[in-house]
Amino acid sequence: MAAVLALRGGLRGALLAQQQQRAWSSGSGADQLGELGKGAGKGGGGGGSIREAGGAFGKKQAAEEERYFREKEREQLAALRRHHEEEIDHHKKEIERLQKEIERHKHKIKKLKDDD
């Protein structure tokens, strides 16, 4: 499931999905996640000793993680954009090649009609 969400929502979406899956599978719902940087949730596994402690350092780490994932998401979107642009260029070239083939065949047909 996380792999599918990674394709849809990037790394942040996959990690959030994993956290939610852990919370839901433990039976007490998504309220275990709590607010980022506020310390460990009810379900444990708060993301490391700094985040578990909460306070200013926990909030700072949560903000840095969010910034990191936003940057990764931007990189992924830029790569996806480049990929689509390359695909478009490829298809345009393929269209041009096929149009030349069509014209070549039309010319052969015309030549055969003229020879009759």
C-alpha positions in Angstrom: 0.0 0.0 0.0 2.8 2.4 0.8 4.4 1.8 -2.6 1.2 2.8 -4.3 0.9 5.9 -2.2 4.5 6.8 -2.8 3.7 7.0 -6.5 0.7 9.1 -5.9 1.8 11.4 -3.1 5.6 11.2 -3.0 7.6 10.3 0.0 5.6 12.3 2.5 2.4 10.6 1.4 4.0 7.2 1.8 5.4 8.0 5.3 2.1 9.4 6.4 0.3 6.4 5.1 2.7 4.1 7.0 2.0 6.1 10.2 -1.7 6.0 9.7 -1.6 2.2 8.9 0.3 1.6 12.2 -2.2 3.7 14.1 -5.2 2.1 12.6 -3.9 -1.4 12.9 -3.3 -0.9 16.6 -7.0 -0.3 17.0 -7.4 3.1 18.6 -7.5 5.2 15.4 -5.7 8.0 13.8 -5.7 10.2 16.9 -2.5 8.5 18.0 -0.5 10.6 15.5 -1.1 13.8 17.4 0.4 17.1 16.4 3.9 17.1 14.9 6.6 17.9 17.4 4.4 17.5 20.4 6.0 14.3 21.7 5.2 10.7 21.3 1.6 9.7 20.6 -0.5 7.2 22.5 0.7 4.4 20.3 4.5 5.0 20.9 7.0 5.1 18.0 7.1 8.9 18.0 10.0 9.1 15.5 13.1 9.2 17.7 14.2 10.5 21.1 14.0 14.2 20.1 10.5 14.0 18.7 9.4 11.8 21.7 10.6 14.5 24.1 8.5 17.1 22.4 9.0 20.8 23.0 11.0 23.2 20.8 13.5 20.6 19.6 10.6 18.2 18.6 8.9 21.0 16.7 12.1 22.0 15.0 12.8 18.4 13.9 9.2 18.1 12.7 9.6 21.3 10.7 12.9 20.1 9.2 11.4 16.8 8.2 8.5 18.6 6.6 10.9 20.9 4.7 12.9 17.9 3.6 9.9 16.0 2.3 8.6 19.1 0.5 12.0 19.5 -1.2 11.9 15.8 -2.2 8.4 16.2 -3.5 9.5 19.2 -5.6 12.4 17.2 -7.0 10.1 14.4 -7.9 7.6 16.7 -9.6 10.4 18.4 -11.6 11.7 14.9 -12.7 8.2 13.9 -13.7 7.7 17.1 -15.6 10.9 16.6 -17.5 9.9 13.0 -18.2 6.6 14.1 -19.7 8.3 16.8 -21.8 10.7 14.2 -23.2 7.7 11.9 -23.9 5.9 14.8 -25.7 9.0 15.5 -27.8 9.4 11.9 -28.7 5.8 11.6 -29.8 6.0 14.8 -31.9 9.1 13.3 -33.7 7.2 10.1 -34.2 4.2 12.0 -35.7 6.6 13.8 -38.1 8.2 10.5 -39.1 4.8 8.9 -39.7 3.5 11.9 -41.7 6.6 11.6 -43.9 5.8 7.9 -44.4 2.2 8.8 -45.3 3.4 11.3 -47.9 5.8 8.8 -49.3 3.1 6.2 -49.8 0.7 8.8 -51.3 3.4 9.8 -53.7 3.8 6.1 -54.7 0.1 5.7 -55.2 0.0 8.8 -57.3 2.9 7.6 -59.4 1.1 4.2 -59.9 -2.0 6.0 -61.1 0.0 8.2 -63.4 1.6 5.1 -64.9 -1.8 3.6 -65.8 
